[in-house]
């Protein structure tokens, strides 16, 4: 009986012009989003590769100069684009694609594409993930709203109940038929989105893709359950349609925006002027603290048994440059740690809002699985800072050890010893603890959606039996 109901439901979809039109529209939107996103990420990847080559050429060809001047001349760290960024770009357009590894400064990432888009900025988020997260639920509501309400209007639901078909068989059959219809739209769209992936390969790409399929499956099970449940409770198709469109408007359009605004209001990020001033204070902390400078000088002279810095067996200027760098390290870590804490508090507000808007939980989990969320960007930033410290130390050590003579310079012999920045994104398993809550919320929605549909159908059959 379940199989018969499912097949009948699916055949009904295939004969329904509205379903076919919506399926075609969904696929067209998905193909367009995938093509646009893949093109954007491929452009990022080409530009990154070209910029890396130019950065290496300019660095090696800078000519003879003081090593510390070279440390200020500096190099760039370019963020590799993960393969799944074409599916879900996450914060790629907003977090910055390059970081200047300059002496004395732990700079934030720059080259944010969203800043250059102007009026077209609203299209920056158009991607396969966005289409599945926000457009697909509306499409599913539009094809499922009449599942039970339509049969109630036609009187067939009463006939089915009178024939002795159990509510369990009817629900499972309807769910299976609806699942086939939904899969006919969503599965090709999801496959198209995943096939659009291009960029740096991840060692755990298969795990991430399986996770994405599981996350989106739970999402659509939840949405299907809500649609079937509302349809079962509604007395008319029109009532079900209005209710589902209202749910989509509130839960998938308004609440995500309100949650983001509330998060920033409750936990505001410091303005750019404050951030620049705080970074400048951390950068100059050693040079503005005369007591620390004097203590370092006394300790160094005492350690080497010298009366003045000129008697030291190394260049004291180079030594203090490196010491000032290390003095600023904990200050930079505290600065970025506070920013991360603010971002975490904002994400906490959004996580609470995801209890009434499943798209927020999916959005966070999808970006995490795609390797494009804040946590993956922070891993890039941390790797770039480690590389910056290595470069600056190499240059300062050369000045310290070899720069006793006035006017000391070095050349491409030293510059070529400076390694290029390489970054391997973290495995998802290493960050998975950050996404447990989102995964549980999605799973809860899937279970809750099925339970709601079962409850609603039971109520409908009780009313019919009266």
N, C-alpha and C positions, 0 to 999 in steps of 0.2 A: 504493500500500500504506500509506504514512504516513497519507494522508487517511482510509482505511478504519479503520485502528487508532484514529485520533483520534476519528472519529465514533462508533465502537463504545464507546470509553471514555466519551465524554460522554453517550451514551444510557444507559450503565450508571449513571452518576451520577443522571440524571433519574429512573430507576426505583428508585433506592435510597432507602428511607425514612429511613435515618440521614442521608444527605446532605441531603435536603429538610428534615429537622428541624433540622439544624445550620445550614443556610442561613437558615431562618426565625429561629432564635435569634440568629444573627449580625446579621441585619438589624434585629431588634427591639432588640438591645443597641446597635447603631450609631445607630438613630433616637433611642433614649432618651438616649445620650451626647451626640448632636448637639443635641437639644432642650435638655438641661440646660446644656451649654456655651454655646450661643447665648443662652439666657436670662441666664446669668451675665454674659456679656460685654455684652449689651445693657443690663443693669442698671448695670454699670460705666460705660458710655458715657453713660447718662442722668444718673447721679450726678456724673460729671465735668463735663458741660455745666452742670448746676445749680450745682455748686460754683464753677465759673469765673464765672458770672454773679453769685453772691453775693460772691465775693472782690472783684470789680470794684466792686460797689456799696458794700461795707464800706470798701474803700480810698478811694474818692472821697469818702465821707461821713465820714471820720474827723475832720473839723474842722481848725481852725488849730492847728498845733503846730510845734515845732522840727523841721527836716528830718531830723536824725539820729534823733530820737525816732520819726519815721515810718519810718526805715530799720530800726529795731528792731520796730516794729509789723508791717512786712514784708508780703509777698505770697506766695502759693503758686504753684508750677508743677505743673500736673496733666498726667500722662502720657497722651497719646492712645492709645486701644486700637487696635492694627492690625487690619485686616479679617480676617486669617487666625488671629487669636487664638482664635476660636471653634472652629477646627479643632484647633490645638495651642496651649494657653495658655502653655506653657513655664514661665517663672518669674513670670508675671503675678500669681499668687496669693501669691507669696513675696517679691518684690523691692520692693514698695511702689508706690503709685499717685500719690503727691503728694510734693512737696519744698518745705519752707519756706525761702524765700530771704531770710534774715535777715542783718543787718549783723554782721560779725565772725565769722560761722560758716558753714561749708560743711556743712550738715546732710545726713544720709543720708535716703533716701526713707522715707516712713511710709505708714500705712494698708495693712497687709498683710492681705489677706482670710484667709489661712490661720491667722493668729493668733486670729481671732474665730470659727473654726468648731468649736472644742472637739472632742467625740467624732466629729463629722461630718467632721473634717479629712481622714480617709482617702478621702473622696469628692471632695476638691478637685481631684484629678488626672483624674477621670473625664471623658473627652473623646473625640472621634472618633480623634484620634491615639493616645491610650492604648489604645483598643479595637483598633486596627489593629496596634499594636506588640506588645501582650502577649496579647490574647485570640485574635486571628486566627491566629497560629501554631499554637495548640493546636487550633483548629477545622480547620486545614489538615492537621495530623498525623492527626486523627481520620478525615478522609475519604480520605487517601492511603495510610494504613498497609497496606491490603490490595491495593494496585495490582499488585504482583508476587507478594507472599507468598501472597495469596489464590489466584492462578492457579497458583502452585507446588503448593499443597495440592490443588487440583482436578485437577492434571495438565495443564491447558491450556497452561501455559508450555512444557512439553516438546513438546506438539503444534505450537505456534507455531514453536519452534526447528527441529523436524523438517521443517516445511513449507518451509524455506529462507528465512524472513524474517530479514534481517540484524539484528544487534544495534543498528546505527545506526537503521534504519527503525523497529524496535520502540521504541527509546528516544525518538526524535523524536515518533513517533505517540503514545506514552504521555504524553510531556511536553505535547504539544499538547492532547490530551484532558483531561489534568489541568489545563492552563492554562485551558481553557474552563470547566471546573468551578469552579476557583478564582476566575476572573473573574466567574462568575455570583454568587459571594458577595461578593468583595472590591470589584469595580468599583462596584456600587450603593452599597456602604458608603462607599467613598472619595468618590463623587460626593455622597452625602448629607452627608458631613462638610464638603466644600468648599462646598456650597451653604449650609451653616449659617453661613458667614462673614459677619460684619457688623462695622461699625466704620469707623475712618478708612481711606480708600482709599490704597493705595500706588501710586506712579507706575510701579512695576515689578511689579504684582500678577500679570500674566500670566506673567512670567518665573518668579516664585516658585511659582505653581501648576504650571507645567510641571516645575519642579525637584522639587516634591513628588511628582508622578505618577511621575517617573523614579526617585526615591529609593525609593518604596514598591514600584515594580515590581521593581527590583533585589532588594529585601528578600524579596519573595515568590517570585521565581525561585530565590533561594538556599534558602529554606525548602522549596520544592517539590523542589529537587534533593536535599536531605538526606532528605526523606520518601521519595522514590522510591528513592534509594540504599539506605537502611536496609531498605525493603521488599524490594528485590532480593536483599540479602544474607541476610535472615532466612529460616529454614526454615519458619516458621509465622507466621500472622497475629498470633497472640498475642504471639510474640516481638517482632515488629516494633512492635506497639502499645506494649508495655512499654518498649522501647528509646526510642521517640519521646517518650513521656510523660516518661521519665527525662531525655531531652535538654531538653525544654521546661522541666521543673522546675529543672534545674541552670542552663541557659544563659539562660533568660528570667525566672526568678523569683529564684533564689538569688544568682547571680553579680552582677546589677546592684546588689543590696543590699550584697553583700560589697564590691564595688568602691567604692561610695559611702562605706561605712564606712572602708575602707582609705585612701581619698583624704584623708578628714578626719583620720584618725589620723596619717598620715605628714606632712600639711601642715595643722595645726590653724589654724582662724581664731581670732584673739584674742577673749577674752570681752568682753561688753558693757561691763563696768566699765573694762577697759583701753582699749577704743575711745573711750569717753567722756572718759577722762583725756587720751588722746593728742590728741583733737580740742580739748579745752579748752586744752591747752598751745599748740597751734598758733594758736588764737584769741587768746590773751593774750600771745603771744610778744613783741610790741613793748612792751606796757605793763609787762612784768616784766623788761625789759632796760634798766636805767637808763643804761648806757653808750651804747646806740643812741639813746635819747631825747635825751640831752645832745648827742651828735654831730649829730643832725638839727637841733637848735635852733641850735647854733653855725654849721653850714653855711648854714642859712636866713637867719640874721641877717647873715652875711658876704655872702651873695649879694645881699641887698637893701640893704646898707649901713645896717642899723638897729642900735640899741643894745639894744633890748628888743622883745619880741614885740608889745607894744601899738603900736609904731611901724610895724609891717609894714602894707602896703597891703591886707591881707586878714585874714580871721579865722583866726588861727593854729590855734585849736582844730579848726576844720573841716579845715584843711590836714593836721594830724596824724592826724585820723580816717581820711582817705583814704590817707595814707602808711602807717598801721598795717594797713589792708586789704591794700595791695599787698605789705607786708612778710610777711603771712601766706600769700599765694598759693602760693609754692613749698613751704611747709610742708604746706598742704592737699594739694597735688599729690603730694608724697612720701608722705603718709599714704594717700591713695586708690590711689596707684601700688603701694604694698606690698600692699594688700588685693587689687588686681587680679593682682599677681604670685602671691599665695597661691592665688587662684582658678584661675589658669592652671596652676599646679603640680597642683592637685587634678584639673583637667580632663585633664592629661597622664596621670595614673594611670588615670583612667577610659578614656582613649583606648587605653592599653595593654591594659586589660581587654576592650575591644571586639574585640580580636583573637580572643577566644574567646566573645564574646557579641555578635552583630551588632546586637541591639536597642539597645545603648549608642551605636553609631555612628549608627544611624538616629535615635535620640532627639535627639542633638546637631544633626544635619543638619536634621531636621524642625523643631525650634524655631528654628533659624537662618533657614530658608526662610520660616517663618511670622512672623518678626520679633519673636519673644517670648523670645529667649534673653538671656544676660548681656551679650553684646556690644551688642545693641540697647538694653538698659536702660542700659548705660554711656553710649551716645550721648545718651540722654535726660538722664542726670545731667550730662554735660558741657555740653549745651545750656542746662540750667537754671542751672548755675554761671556760664556766660558771661552769661546774662541777669541773674543776681543781681549780678554785678560791675557791670554797666551801670547797674542801678537804684541801687545804693549810691553809685556815682560821681556820678550825676546829683544825688542828694540832698546828698552831701557837697560837691560843687562849688557848689551853691546856697548852702549854709551858709558855705562859704569866701569866696565872692565877695560875698555880700549880708549876712552876719551879723556885721558889725563892731559894731553896736549891741547892747547887752545885751538879753536876752529876745527875740531875733529869732524870728519864726514865719513860716510860709507856710501856704497854704490849698489848696483844691481846684484852683486855677489851676495849681499845680505838680503836684498828685497826678494830674491828668488827662493830664499830659505823659508819665507813666510808661506805657510800652506793655505790653500783655498778652503773656504768654509764648506763643510759637508754636513748635512743634517739628515738623519734617519728618523722619521716620525715614530713616536712610541706605538707599541702594539696596543690594540684595544684592551686586551686582557690586563695590561698594566694600569689602565685608567677606569676599568669597568666598575669599580666601586662608586665612582661618581655618578653612574647612571642607574643604579639599582632602584632608586625611588621612582624614576621615570618609567622604568620597565614594569615595576609593580603596579603603577597607576594604570598603564596601558592594559596589562593583564587583567586588572580589576575591572576596567571598563568593558573588556571583551566578555568576561564572566557576567558582569552586571547587565550588559546588553542582551545576552541570551536569556538571563533570568527574567528581565523585564518583559521580553517578548513572550516568554512562557506564561508569566503572570497575566499579561494583557489578554492573551488568547484564552486562557482559562476563564477570565472574567467575561469575555465575549461569549463564550459557549454557555456559560451559566445564564446570561441574559437571554440568549436565544432559546434555551431550554424552558424558560418560564412561560 
